[in-house]
Amino acid sequence: MPKRNDKRDTAKAEYVKRRRSGEKINLKEFAATLGVTYGTVRNWKKIDQWEDAIERKRGGQPGNKNSRGKKNAKGNPGGGAPDGNTNAEKDGAYSTIHLDRLTEEERAWLDAIPTGASANNAYELKLLRIQQRHIMEKIAEYEKCNPEELFTATITDMRKPGPDAEGKTADSAVQKMAMVNKDSAFVRVTQLREALNKVSGRIISLTTQIRQQEEFEKRYALELARLDIAKMRATGEVDIDPEGDEEDEEEAPHDKDSGAVS
């Protein structure tokens, strides 16, 4: 086995040290300072996993001055947003859900949602049917509107810093420009029909899944019945429900003394 190059460990230590300090290293120039070839240094870096040895600290890297002069949020000595902070959320569509932070109302709503495959499909199908109905009602409403009538779609409010009600400079205090985008009833009907097609497609897919599940359950029950019949034919044993009610046998009325039947 060839002897390990003495410069190999030294090269790794030097590389990791300089990279941790935030320095960018050119491997060719680094190899030249070591007195070895570029290919040798590149192989050492890959085999000995130099990059994995660089411990990156959370937050700004060495030399970063972006947060100089700024203070942490109140009650948060570690920097960054405190755990559970939701200040940056807009509508909650991309929120991280923590079960231990749900309200009682949210917990009750969550517990009421079915978790089984069949029950969950049926639950989702009901919601889609309601959504389908709302879209169809909205389409009918817009179809009755005047074709020339316009509806506000979006409003872009452009503002600049200026004095507020108290005379102090505040961000977005003065409106610079307002842009209003409108669309016609025809455009809205077109958009709603596209949404209706998506909902209807999902309804068809769910209906197919439910039907297939029902057919599978019927076939499964039929197969169990066939197995029971085959078992009875093979063994002569009949399974009796141990919890079934037993009927009391009543003696036929007769004359105990004479033995004659009246």
C-alpha positions as CSV (number, residue, x, y, z in Angstrom):
1,M,0.0,0.0,0.0
2,P,1.5,3.4,-1.0
3,K,2.4,5.7,1.9
4,R,-0.1,8.4,2.7
5,N,1.1,11.9,1.6
6,D,2.1,14.0,4.7
7,K,0.6,17.1,3.0
8,R,-2.9,15.5,2.7
9,D,-4.0,16.1,6.3
10,T,-2.3,19.5,6.5
11,A,-4.1,20.5,3.3
12,K,-7.5,19.6,4.7
13,A,-6.9,21.4,7.9
14,E,-5.8,24.5,6.1
15,Y,-8.7,24.4,3.7
16,V,-11.3,23.9,6.4
17,K,-9.8,26.7,8.5
18,R,-9.8,29.2,5.7
19,R,-13.3,28.3,4.5
20,R,-14.7,28.7,8.0
21,S,-13.4,32.2,8.1
22,G,-15.4,32.9,5.0
23,E,-12.6,32.9,2.5
24,K,-13.1,31.6,-1.0
25,I,-10.4,29.2,-2.2
26,N,-9.2,28.6,-5.7
27,L,-8.1,24.9,-5.7
28,K,-5.5,25.4,-8.5
29,E,-3.8,28.2,-6.5
30,F,-4.2,26.2,-3.3
31,A,-2.5,23.1,-4.9
32,A,0.3,25.3,-6.1
33,T,1.0,26.5,-2.6
34,L,1.1,22.9,-1.4
35,G,3.5,21.8,-4.2
36,V,1.1,19.2,-5.5
37,T,-1.0,18.9,-8.7
38,Y,-4.5,20.2,-9.0
39,G,-5.9,16.7,-9.6
40,T,-4.4,15.5,-6.4
41,V,-6.0,18.2,-4.3
42,R,-9.3,17.7,-6.0
43,N,-9.2,13.9,-5.2
44,W,-8.2,14.6,-1.6
45,K,-11.1,17.1,-1.2
46,K,-13.6,14.5,-2.5
47,I,-12.3,11.4,-0.7
48,D,-11.7,13.1,2.6
49,Q,-15.0,15.1,2.4
50,W,-13.5,18.5,3.1
51,E,-16.8,20.4,2.6
52,D,-18.6,18.2,5.2
53,A,-16.0,19.2,7.8
54,I,-16.9,22.9,7.5
55,E,-19.3,23.6,10.3
56,R,-21.7,26.3,9.2
57,K,-23.2,28.4,12.0
58,R,-26.8,29.5,11.9
59,G,-27.4,33.1,10.8
60,G,-24.8,35.3,9.0
61,Q,-21.5,33.8,8.0
62,P,-18.2,35.3,9.2
63,G,-17.7,38.8,7.7
64,N,-21.4,39.4,7.2
65,K,-22.5,42.9,8.3
66,N,-26.2,42.9,7.3
67,S,-27.4,42.8,10.9
68,R,-24.9,45.3,12.4
69,G,-26.6,47.9,14.6
70,K,-29.9,46.0,14.7
71,K,-31.5,44.5,17.8
72,N,-33.3,41.2,18.2
73,A,-37.1,41.1,18.7
74,K,-38.3,41.6,22.3
75,G,-38.1,38.4,24.3
76,N,-35.9,36.7,21.6
77,P,-32.2,36.8,22.5
78,G,-31.2,34.3,19.9
79,G,-32.0,36.3,16.8
80,G,-34.5,35.6,14.0
81,A,-38.2,35.2,14.5
82,P,-39.3,33.5,17.8
83,D,-40.7,30.0,17.7
84,G,-44.3,30.1,16.6
85,N,-44.1,33.7,15.2
86,T,-46.7,34.3,12.4
87,N,-46.0,38.0,11.6
88,A,-44.9,37.2,8.0
89,E,-48.1,35.2,7.2
90,K,-50.6,36.6,4.8
91,D,-53.5,34.2,4.5
92,G,-52.2,31.0,6.1
93,A,-52.0,29.0,2.9
94,Y,-48.3,28.1,3.5
95,S,-48.4,28.0,7.3
96,T,-46.7,25.3,9.3
97,I,-49.4,23.5,11.3
98,H,-48.6,22.6,14.9
99,L,-51.3,20.4,16.6
100,D,-50.4,21.6,20.0
101,R,-51.2,25.2,19.0
102,L,-54.7,24.6,17.6
103,T,-57.6,26.3,19.2
104,E,-60.5,24.3,20.8
105,E,-62.7,25.1,17.8
106,E,-60.0,23.9,15.4
107,R,-59.5,20.7,17.4
108,A,-63.2,20.0,17.3
109,W,-63.4,20.6,13.6
110,L,-60.4,18.4,13.0
111,D,-61.8,15.6,15.1
112,A,-65.0,15.7,13.1
113,I,-63.3,15.0,9.8
114,P,-63.3,11.3,8.9
115,T,-59.9,9.6,8.5
116,G,-61.0,6.3,6.8
117,A,-60.5,6.1,3.1
118,S,-64.2,5.5,2.2
119,A,-65.5,7.9,4.7
120,N,-63.0,10.6,3.7
121,N,-63.9,10.2,0.0
122,A,-67.6,10.6,0.8
123,Y,-66.8,13.7,2.9
124,E,-64.7,15.3,0.2
125,L,-67.4,14.4,-2.4
126,K,-70.0,16.3,-0.3
127,L,-67.7,19.4,-0.1
128,L,-67.1,19.3,-3.9
129,R,-70.9,19.1,-4.5
130,I,-71.4,22.2,-2.5
131,Q,-68.6,24.0,-4.3
132,Q,-70.1,22.9,-7.6
133,R,-73.4,24.3,-6.7
134,H,-72.0,27.6,-5.6
135,I,-70.0,28.0,-8.9
136,M,-73.1,27.2,-10.9
137,E,-75.2,29.7,-9.0
138,K,-72.5,32.4,-9.6
139,I,-72.4,31.6,-13.3
140,A,-76.2,32.0,-13.5
141,E,-75.9,35.3,-11.7
142,Y,-73.2,36.7,-14.1
143,E,-75.1,35.5,-17.2
144,K,-78.0,37.8,-16.2
145,C,-75.8,40.8,-16.0
146,N,-75.5,43.6,-18.6
147,P,-72.7,42.5,-21.1
148,E,-71.2,46.0,-20.8
149,E,-71.0,46.0,-17.0
150,L,-67.5,45.8,-15.5
151,F,-66.5,44.3,-12.2
152,T,-63.4,45.2,-10.2
153,A,-60.8,42.4,-10.4
154,T,-57.7,43.8,-8.6
155,I,-56.6,47.1,-7.1
156,T,-53.0,48.1,-6.9
157,D,-52.4,50.9,-4.4
158,M,-48.9,52.5,-4.8
159,R,-47.8,54.7,-1.9
160,K,-44.8,56.6,-0.7
161,P,-43.6,57.9,2.7
162,G,-45.1,61.0,4.0
163,P,-46.6,62.7,7.1
164,D,-49.4,60.9,8.9
165,A,-52.3,62.3,10.9
166,E,-49.9,63.3,13.7
167,G,-47.5,65.0,11.3
168,K,-44.9,62.3,11.7
169,T,-43.2,60.7,8.7
170,A,-44.6,57.2,8.1
171,D,-44.2,54.6,5.4
172,S,-47.0,54.4,2.8
173,A,-48.8,57.4,4.2
174,V,-49.3,59.2,0.9
175,Q,-51.0,57.6,-2.0
176,K,-49.0,58.0,-5.2
177,M,-51.1,56.1,-7.7
178,A,-54.0,53.6,-7.7
179,M,-54.5,51.1,-10.5
180,V,-57.9,49.3,-10.8
181,N,-58.2,46.3,-13.1
182,K,-61.7,45.3,-14.2
183,D,-63.2,42.5,-16.2
184,S,-66.6,41.8,-17.8
185,A,-69.3,39.3,-16.9
186,F,-68.3,37.2,-19.9
187,V,-64.7,36.9,-18.6
188,R,-65.9,35.9,-15.2
189,V,-68.3,33.3,-16.6
190,T,-65.4,31.9,-18.6
191,Q,-63.1,31.7,-15.5
192,L,-65.9,30.1,-13.5
193,R,-66.6,27.5,-16.1
194,E,-62.9,26.5,-16.0
195,A,-63.2,26.1,-12.3
196,L,-66.4,24.2,-12.6
197,N,-64.7,21.8,-15.1
198,K,-62.0,21.1,-12.5
199,V,-64.4,20.5,-9.7
200,S,-66.6,18.3,-11.9
201,G,-63.5,16.3,-12.9
202,R,-62.6,15.7,-9.3
203,I,-66.2,14.6,-8.6
204,I,-66.1,12.0,-11.3
205,S,-62.8,10.7,-10.1
206,L,-64.0,10.4,-6.5
207,T,-67.3,8.8,-7.6
208,T,-65.3,6.2,-9.5
209,Q,-63.1,5.5,-6.5
210,I,-66.2,5.1,-4.2
211,R,-67.9,2.8,-6.7
212,Q,-64.8,0.7,-7.0
213,Q,-64.5,0.5,-3.2
214,E,-68.2,-0.6,-2.9
215,E,-67.7,-3.3,-5.6
216,F,-64.6,-4.5,-3.8
217,E,-66.5,-4.8,-0.5
218,K,-69.4,-6.7,-2.2
219,R,-66.9,-9.1,-3.8
220,Y,-65.1,-9.6,-0.5
221,A,-68.4,-10.4,1.4
222,L,-69.4,-12.8,-1.4
223,E,-66.0,-14.5,-1.2
224,L,-66.3,-14.9,2.6
225,A,-69.7,-16.5,2.1
226,R,-68.3,-18.9,-0.5
227,L,-65.5,-19.9,1.9
228,D,-68.0,-20.6,4.7
229,I,-70.0,-22.8,2.3
230,A,-66.9,-24.7,1.2
231,K,-65.9,-25.2,4.9
232,M,-69.3,-26.7,5.7
233,R,-69.1,-29.0,2.8
234,A,-65.6,-30.2,3.7
235,T,-66.0,-30.6,7.4
236,G,-69.8,-30.8,8.0
237,E,-69.4,-28.1,10.7
238,V,-71.8,-25.2,10.9
239,D,-70.8,-22.0,12.6
240,I,-73.5,-20.9,15.1
241,D,-73.6,-17.4,16.5
242,P,-72.8,-17.8,20.2
243,E,-74.6,-14.6,21.0
244,G,-77.8,-15.5,19.1
245,D,-81.1,-15.9,21.1
246,E,-82.1,-19.5,21.7
247,E,-85.8,-20.3,21.4
248,D,-87.3,-22.2,24.2
249,E,-88.8,-25.4,23.2
250,E,-92.5,-25.8,24.3
251,E,-94.0,-29.1,24.9
252,A,-97.2,-29.9,22.9
253,P,-100.3,-29.8,25.1
254,H,-101.3,-33.3,26.1
255,D,-103.1,-35.2,28.9
256,K,-100.3,-36.5,31.2
257,D,-102.7,-38.8,33.1
258,S,-104.4,-40.7,30.3
259,G,-101.8,-40.0,27.6
260,A,-104.7,-39.4,25.2
261,V,-104.5,-36.4,23.0
262,S,-107.6,-34.4,23.0
